[in-house]
Amino acid sequence: MELLKQPLSKPLPLHEQVILLVVANNKLFDNVPLKEMKTFRSDLMDYFTAKYSDVIEAIDTKKVLTDELIGQIVKAAKEFKK
């Protein structure tokens, strides 16, 4: 529930929703305490912006979630968690 909470006047961008859902579906949030979820989510997206902007661009422009793109998201999220 905390994962996709967003202000009514400022919805999350498409790429952020996709990345967060892929990470959640791959159970990479399982050991993140609920009270730290907002910070973790923000830091994860900062990491993607800094190191995996190509993934963000692919989501925003192609609007197709391929197996390859899912793999890149999971790989990047695992790197971030280390």
Secondary structure, DSSP 8 states (H G I E B T S, - for coil): -GGG---TTS---HHHHHHHHHHHHTT-STTS-GGGHHHHHHHHHHHHHHH-HHHHHHHHHH----HHHHHHHHHHHHHHH-
